Amino acid sequence: MRLIASSNAENIRRWRQSWFFEWLSTNAAQYSYYQNTAIDKPWHWEYRGQATPSEQFEQFAADSMADRDRTLTEAFPIADERFDTQPTEFLSLQEDLPVHTVLDANARIRSGSPEWRSTGRRIPRHTRVRIQAVEGNYANVTGVDGTAYGWTARSNLGTFYKDSEVFAAMPLVPLLPLSIASEWSTLKRALVQTYNRLGGLMAAIATELGIELPAILAVWYVESAGRSHTPNQAIIRFENHLLYDKWGAENQTTYDQHFQHGSHNGIAGDRWENHKFREASTGSFQTSHGEQAREYQVLALASRLAGEEIALQCISIGGPQILIAGYRLLGYETPRDMYDAFQRDERPQVLGFFDFCQYKLGHGRNRGALLRHLAALNWESFTRGYNGAGQVATYSRKLREAYAAVRDLFPTGSSTAQSVESHPMNSSAAFRSFPAPIVPETAVITAGRDELANVPLLRGHRGTQPDLILRWNEMATSPTQIDVVIHLHGYSDDRDRMILSRTKEPNSGFLNPDNASDLSLGRNRPTLAVLPRGNYFGGKSGKGYNFPALITASGLQELINFSLQHFSNGFGLSNLQVDRLILTAHSGGGAPLMQILRHNNPHEVHVFDALYQDASSLIRWADRRIRQDITALQTSAIADPQAWMRAQGGALRVFYRGGTATQSYSVAVHRAIAPLMASLSGNSAIVSDWYRVQRSTVSHNDMPRRYGWQLLADVSTNLPGTFSP
């Protein structure tokens, strides 16, 4: 590929897709070279000398798997610690606030110094606690209700700007408002109007964080379109497709009577497009957007039909246009609490913006990654983290233009951006410099995620990148063995435009359906989850995907080797081996699964309404595995059969919808393994929990999302809505 210094659009595209640009993006900062993101020239990198602590930003936090529509109900993308070679003393959030919040879903309670052993117990996520003592990376905490929890990693805890008494009292308006010149552009006037309304509080926090005030104003302008706040009539946008995800998928008849969105029920466009509604179940639909009165009308309709809690989580609100679905990220107890606060005035909106940016990409060492992107004026990375992977170029251009419009009014270091320390309302004790994000010594690898756009093995698969998504859970020590879970997705209504992160990852079974920010994969064992993109072939439905690169004799192993090597390179691991291999498939992913089983011997197979064809290869695999497990359990002195099955045994869970094309083939599997199940006795009696075929009442498309994560946590568990054939 020939790369030149030309602003030609095709050359810029080639640059951004080249291995060289990827290498620069990953490694250049180590040598104090940084891309000049103020111009759209991917070949323009500048030497900036020895980086100061506040300049050692996490340039390469994982760019968001989030939907371009900012679906916060999906797993929140987090930064990738592989590119964080040394923690940064960047944040200055008040650590000394009397109340902290447990942010980690896996906040282990530990024994105390010097071993800091896990007790096997955890502090429930979102618990409000007070710190009683601190020792190194650990804090001894007590719940605000008096519960003595004990020691836990300080990285599990966090505080929120909204809880600061200082910020609650600080004036919103700046000490010195700016006069607006008549010759200024509409854009510049709107930005200065925002500053005159909110600049006092914005400037104080921005100065503390080392962020240029024009960068904050730019985000506010682009998100709010320059509109100001009216008490109890905050700017909102209702997202029909989020209502479908949260409620409509289980209530399709009612949803379709009142709502429409793109790519559903014959409506053209992407999911975030062509939103319409109607109050009655008949008559004409009207657009949901364009006027605030209409947005509130749609919200009221959704509240009546789906309930207020669900409806509120389908709107973005306020100047920063943050989805209420992320209310926990901002420290609110309920969606209604966030809605009421943002309706009241703009102070909660400003503080909420900084809380959102503080935790959107995770906590611990990932805390504040969005703020670091903003401080570095890394518009593309900020956009991906804030708005999602769609329309990055468009949003980045708008942010860059807004920033440039007022940059000259706020020179770096100017007195306009008054610091918290110099503000008359300051209470100095509340603003000690916040220490570097703390990662407990026992958490060698924090949970994370990565997207790969150019995977050699999958290069021949037709479709839209990325090619591969990897997820991994937290690992207390550097592993030498790791469980690998591979999910084979099905067909897609998006056809060749299907994007893994938008439609397949949320339904892969890798995410906790009840806790979108739980990154554990449901597992305590070191686990790497692998989601490859299939090959679009269309077929009669025009929606078909298969996996030609994986069904060969060596294809699956090549994918595993590639994924392990990529993961190992990132964390400095060597000779990493597979412990348990788990294959899962949904819908059209069942056909390639049958072919893959001819050449591979996984420990577990999870099938989600995917047997549309002869399942002989699955039956042969299951027969071998079941016989192995029975023999081991009946002939060996195994003290704990359950523990043995978790570590060495096999498992098969098959689910199907009754009265559909998958029923006959699924029942055939059940009949094939039934004689073996009837022979169980003694220790081997438990095997029947690990090999099951069941009819399910869960909808076809929702099955892996509802069941997958639970099976990864415990493959022998009883699942709701399931029945014997």
N, C-alpha and C positions, 0 to 999 in steps of 0.2 A: 504494500500500500504506500503510495507516494504522498507525503505530507509537506505542505508548503505554508509560508506565512501569508495567507490570502484570506480576505474577509468573505470570500465566496461561500454561500450557505452550504454547498455540498462539501467544501473543504473543511468547514467548521464541524459538520456532522462526522466526517471521516476522522478528524482529530479526536473528537469526544468518544468515538467507538474504538480507538486504537489502543493496543496494549501499552504503548508508550505513555499515553495520557493517563491510563489507569495506574501505571507505575509511578508517574510523577505525583498523582493525587495521593498515593499511599506513602511515598517515601520522601518527597521533596522537603517537607517540613523538618526532617531530621538534619538537613543541611542548611536550614534557615532560608529556604526558598519557598515563596508563596505565590499562588496565582493571583493576578490582579483581576478581581471579580467585578471591578467597576466598568470593565470593558468586556465585550464578548469576543475575546481572542484567547482560545484555550492554549495557545503556544506562548502566551505572555506571562512569564514567571519572573519574580523579582527577588533579589537577595536582600534580606532585611536584618542581617547581622545576627548576633547572639540573641535568641528569643528571651524575653523577660517572662517571669511566671505568668503574668496576665496575658501574654501573647501565645502561650503554648496551648492554643485552643484545640479541642477535639474536632479537627477538620473532617474527620472521617467517621463520625457517628453514623451508624447504619441508616441509610436514607429512607425511610418509611415504607412499610408494606401497606400503609393505610390507603384506603380508597381515595380517589381524587376528590370525593365529596366529603372527606374528613369524617368517615364513619368511625367514631370513637368507640363503638360497641365491639369492634374488632380488636385483636391484640394490639396494644400500643407498641410502636416500634421503639427500640432502645438503642443506645449507643453501643459500639463494639469496642470492648476494652483492648483489643489487639492493637489499636492505633493510639492508645493512651499510654505512652511509655512512661510518663511520670505524672502523678496527680497534680492538678493546678490549683493554686490558691486564688480562686476566681470569685466564688460566690461570697456575698457578705450578708446573707440572711441571718436574722438574729437567732443564734443558737440558744441564747439564754432565756428565750421565752419559757414561761413556767410550764406550759403544756406542749408535749410533742405528740405526733401521730405515728402509729406503726404503719409503714408504707409497704412493707414486704409481706407477700402472702406466705412466705416460708420463714417467718421470724422465729428462729429457734431460741429456746431458753437454755442457757448454758450453766455449767456447774460453778464457774468462777475460777479465779486465778489459782494455780498457774496453768491447769490443763485446758480450761474452757471447753470441756466436753459437752456435747449435746445431750440434754436430758430426755430427748424424744418428745418433748412438749413444745408447743408453739404459742405465741401470743396472737390472738385473732387480728387479722388485718383491719386497719382503720380504728383500732383501739386507741383512745386518748390516754396518754401516760405522763407521769412526771419523773424526771431523772433524780434519783436519790444519791448516786455516786457514779464516778467515771474512773475507769482504769484502762489506759491505752485505747484500744479500739472498741471497748465494751462499756456499756452503761447498765447500771442497776436501776430498774424502773418499777414504778407502782402505778396502777390504774387510777384514774381520777375518782373511781368509785371505791378506792382503798385496796383493791386486789394487789397483793405483793407478787409480781411476776418473777423478779430476779434479774439475772444478767442476760443481755442480748447484745448483738453487734450494733454499734452506733449507726452503721450504715442502713439499718432497718428503720431508722427514725427520721422524721422530717418535721419542718415547721412551715407555716404559711404566712405570706405577707398580709393576708386579710385579718390575721389574728394580732397584728402589731398595734399596740396602743398608740405608738408614735405616729404611724401612718394614718391611724384613724383620726388623729387630731390635726395632722398637717394640712394646710390649705391646698385645695386643688389648683387654684390659680397661681401663676408665677408672681414673684415680687415685683417684677418689671415687665408688664405686658408690652407687646410690640405694636407699633402703629402699622396699619395696613395701607400700602401705597396703591393709588388708583390704577397705575400702569402695570401692576403685577398680573400675572396670569391667573385664571380661575383656580388652577391647581395650587399655586403658591398661596393665594388668599385663603383657600380652604385649610391648608396645612397650618398657617399662622393662626387662624381662628381656633383650630383645635388646641394649639399651644396656649393661646390666651385663656382657654377654658380649663385645660387640664395640665398645663406645663409645669406648675409648681410641684405636684406629686410625681409626675413623669420624670422631671429633671433630677429630682432628689434620688430616685431609685436608679435611674440610668447612670448618674455619676458614680454612685456606689459600685455599680457593676462594670464600669469602664465601657459603657455603650454610648455611642453618640446619640444625642437626643433626636436629630433628624431621622435616624434609623427607626426609632420608636414611632415617631410621627408618621413615617412612611407606611408602616404596617397598619397603623390605625386608620389612615386615610384609605388605603386599598381595601381593607375589610369593611369599613363603614360607608365607603363611597362618599366621604365627606359630610355625612349627615350627623346632626347633633342629637342629643338625648332629650326626650320628653318624659318626665316622670310618669310611671305607670303605663307608658306606651313605648317601651324600649324597642329598638330595631330588632325584628326577628325574621327568620326565614324558615319556613316549614318544609321538611324534606320528605316527600311522599314515599320514596323508596325505603327510607329508614322505618317508616310506619309499617310498610309491607314486611320488612325483615323482623320487626319486633312483634307484630300482631297479624298482619294481613296474610302471611303464609299459612297460618292456622285458621284463618277466617276469610278465605279467598272470595267466596260469594259476596259477602258483605263489603269487603274491600273493593271488589270490582264494580259494585253498584255505586260507589261513592268516590273512588280515587283512580287515577291513572298515573303511570310513569313509564318512561322509555324502556324498551326491551322486555316489557311484560304485557301479556295478553294482546299481542299484535300491535302494540304501540311502537312507533319508530324511535330511534335514537338511543343514547346511553341512559343508564338508570337515573342519572341526575338531571335528565332533560325531559321536556314535555310533561311537566307535572300539571294535572288538572283535577278538579273536584266538582261535585254537585251535592247539594243538601238532600234532595230527594233521590230515591232509587231509580227514577226515570227522568227523562228530559236531557237537556244539553249540558255538557261539561264546560266549565270555564277555567281559564288558567289560574294556577295557584299563586303566581308571583306577579310583581309589577306594582302593587299597592299594599301598604301596610295593613289597611283595613281588611284586605282579602287574606293576608297571611294570618291575621288573628281569627278570621272567619273559619279558615281551614283548621287552625288549632282547636277552636271550640268544637267543631264537628268531630275531629279525631278524639277529643276528650270525652265526648258523649259516647262514642262507639267503642273505643279501646280503653278508656280510663285515663285520668289525668296523668298518672305517673309515666305511662308509656308515651302519651302524646307529647309531654314536655321534653322527653328525651329525643324527640325528632326535630327540635328546633335549634338553630344557632341564634345567639342573642347578643345584643349590645354592640358597642364600637368594635371590639375585637372579634366579634362573630364566632364565639366559642360554642360548640355543641353542648347542650345541657347533659347529654349522655356521659360526658366526662366530669360530672359534678364532683366525683371523689378526688380527681386530680387537683381540684381547687380547694379541697378541704371542707366541702359541704356534706351534710348528713343525708340529705334527700334532694331529688331534682327540684322540688318545690322551694327548698331553701335557697338554692342558687337562683331560681327564677325570680323570687321575691327580692333578693338582694340586687340583682341586675336591673330590676324594674325601678327600684327606689331612686338611685342616682348613679353617677358615673364613677364614684370612688371605688365601689366593689368591682366595677368593670376594669379599671386600671390595675388594681391589686390582683384581680383574677387573671389578667393578661400575664403578669409576671409569674404568678403561681403556675399557670398553664405551661409557660415556656420553661419553668424550672423543672417540671416533672413529666412533660409529655414524652420525652425519650427515655424515661426511667429514673430510678433513684440510685443511691450509692455513688459510684464513680460516674454514672451516666447523668447524674443530676446537673441540670443547667446546660445541657448540650445545645439546646436551641438558643439560649442566651449567648453562648460562645460563638455560634454561627453568626448571630446578629452583630455581636461586637466586632467580628472579623469582616463584616459586610459581605459575608459569603451568602449571597442572595439565593442561589440555587439550593444549597443544602438547607437553609432556613425554610424555604418554600416547601421542600419535600417533607420536612418534619412537621411544619405547621399546617399545610394544606393538603398534603398527600402527593402521590407520584404523578398525578395527572396535571397537565397544563403548567408544568414547571416553568417553561420558557415564558409563557404569557405573564404569570404572576411575578416572576423575577424581573421581567422588563418593567412592569408597573411599579414595583418597589424601587428599582434603581432610578426610575424617572422621578418618583416622588421625593426620594432622598436628595437627588441632585437639585431639585427645585428650591430647597430651603437650606442646603448645606452651607451656603455663604453667610446665612444669618446666624449660624451657631458654630463659629470656629472652635476647633478642639481646644479645650481648656478655658473657654470663655466663662465669665462670671455668670452668664445667663443660666447655665446649667448648675444651679447651686447645690452643693453637696449636703448630705444629711448632717455632717458634723457642724457645718456653719449655720444650719437652719435654727432659728430661735426656738422651734418646738422640739429640738433634738433632746433625747435622753441618752447620753453617751453610753450608758451601761447596756442599752439595748442593741447597740450597733458595733460590737466587737467584730473584727474581721472574721468571717466565717472560715473555718479551717478547710483544708483540702477534703474533697469527698473521701470518706473513709471506707475502705474495703477490708472486711475482717480477714485476719491472716489465714483463717481456715477456709475462706472462699477463694480458692486459687483461680477458679473460672466462674465468672458471673454469667447468669442466663443471658442469652442473646439471640441474634437473628442476622442472616446475611442473604442478599439477593445476588445472583450471578447471571450476567447477561450473555456471556459467551462461553458455553461449556462445549468443548470439542465433541464429546460423545453425542450430544443432543443437537449438534449443528444442523443435521439433516432434517430435524423436526420442523415442519412448517408451522408458522404461527407468530405470535407477538411476544417479544422478550418481556421479562427475564426468562431464562431457560430453567432456572433452579432456585429454590428457596431452601435455606437450611435454618433450623432452629435447634437450640441446645439448652439444657437446664443448668442450674448451678451445680458446680462440682467442688467438693471440699478439698480434694487433693488432685494432683495431676494424674489423670487416668492412664492406665496401660491397656485397659479393655473398656469398651463402651457399647451399649445397646444401640442398634440402628433400626429406626422405623421408617419405612418407605410407603408413601401413599400414592396410589394410582387413581387419578381423578377420572371423571366421566365426560360425557358430551357437554357442549356449551351453547347456550342461546346466542352468545356473542360471536360464535363462529370463529373465523381466523383472527378476530380482534380480542379474543379472550386474554385477560391479564391475570396471571396466577394470584397475585396479591389481592385482587379486587373480588374475585368470585370463588376461587378454589381454595385458597388458604383459609379463609374464614370457615369453610365447610370441610376441612381436612380431618378434623378430629384432634388436631394438635393444640387447640385452644380451649380453655375452660369456658363453657357456655354461660356459666353463672358469675364469672369473674374475668372480665376481658383482659386485665393486666396481669393475670397469673401466668408466669412464664415457666412454670415447673414441668410442663408436659404431663402433669399428673403423676410424676415418677420421682422416687428417691434415688434410683440408680442412675449413674451417668448415661445420658441418652442424647443421641443426635437424630433429629427428625429431618427427613429428606422428602421434598416435594418437587419432583421433576415435571416439566411441562411436556405434555404429549404432542403428538403430531396431528395437525388438522388435516383430515382427509374428506370431510363433508359427508359423503354417503347420501343415501336417500333422504335423510332428514335435513341434510345440509349442516348438521351440528357435530358431526362425528370426530372423535379423537382416538388415536391408538398410540402404541409405544414401540415402533419397529426397532429402535435402537436398544431396547431392553429385553426383547424376547429371544435374542440369539443365545447361544450356549454361554457366552461370556459377558453379555450386555449388562446384566444386573450387577455382576461382580465389578465390572469396570466403573459403574456408577458409584458403587460403595467405595471403591478404592479412591476415586476422584474426590468424593465428599470427605472421606477420612483425611486425605492428604491436605485438602484445603483447610479443614478445621485444625489439623496438626500444625500446619505452617503458621497459622494465626496465633497459636498459643505456645509455640516452641516445643511441641511434643514430638516424640519419635517412636516408631514401631508400634503405633496404636492399632489394636486388634479388635475385631468384632466379638462381643460376648454373646448377646442374643440378637437375632434378626427377626423383625416383625414386619410382615407385609399386610397392608390394608388396601381395600379397593371399594370404590363406590360406582354404582350404575355401570356405564360403559367400560369402566376400568376392570370389570370382571373378566372380559375376554383376554386381555393381555396377561392377567394374573394366571389364568389357566395355562397359558403358554410358558410363562416364567417358571411355574412349578414343575415343568418337565425337566428343567436344568438346575433347580435350586432346592435347598432343603431348609426353609426357615423354621424357627422355633414356634412362631405363632402366625396365624392368618385370621384377619378380621374382614368379613364380607358384608357390605352394606347394600342390600337389595341389588346385587350385581350379577346374579347367576341367570343370564338370559340364554345360556348355551350349555351343552354337555359339560358336566363337572367331573369327568373321570379322573383327570389329573389331580384334582383336589381330593377326591375320594382315596386315591392311591396314597397320596401324601399323608392324609389323616390316618389311614389304616396303619401305616408304618409307625407314625408318631405314637398313636395310642398303644400299640403293642409294646413299643419301647418303654413307655411310661408304666404300663401295667407290670411288665417284667421287673423293672427296677424297684418298684414299690413293693412287690410281693416277695422278691428274693433278697433284698438288701435290708440291713438293719438301719432303717431310716427313722430317727427319733421324731422328726417334724416333717410329715409328708407335705404339708402346705408350703413350708419354706423350700423344700426340695423342688416342688413343682414350679415355684416362682423363679428359682435359680437355674434349674436344669430341664424341667419338663416342657411339654408342648402345650398348645392351645388352639382351638378352632371355635370361632363364634360366627355364625351365619344368621343374618336377619333378612326377612323378606316381607313384602306386603301381600296379604291374602287376596286371592282372586286376580292376581296380575301375572305377567309373563314369567316372573322369577319364581313363582310358587312351585311348579312341577320339578324344576331342577334342584331347588333347595330341599324339597321334601325327599328327593332321591338321595341326597347326601345324608339326611337324617336316617333313612331306612338302611343305608349302607353301614353306618356306624352303630346302629341300634344293637345288633347282636353282641358287639364288643362291650357296650355299656351294660348289657344284661349279665355279663360274666364277672362283673366287678365284685370284689369282696375285700374285707380287711382294709389295709392301708390304701389299696387302689380304688376304694369306693369313691374317693373324692374326685377321681378323674372325670366323672360325669358332669361336674361343675365347670370343667375346663374345655369340654368339647360339646357344643350345643348348637342346634339349629332351631330358630324360633321365629314365629310370626310376630310382626310388630304393627302397632297402630300409629306409629310415628310416620309422618309424611316422607315420601321417597327422598326429596331433596334435603330434608332436615336430619335424616338418620345418622350420617357420620358426625355431624356437629353435636347432636344430642348424646350419642353413645360412644364415640371414638375416644374422647378424653377420659371417660370413666373406665373404659377397657384398658387404656394405657396405665391407669392407676391400679386397677385390679381386674385382670381378664376373667376371673372366675365370679365376678360380682353379678347379682341379680339386677336386671335393669327394668325400669318402669315401662308399661305398655307392651310387654312381651308375653307370648303364650306358646305352649307346645304346639307342634304342627297338627 
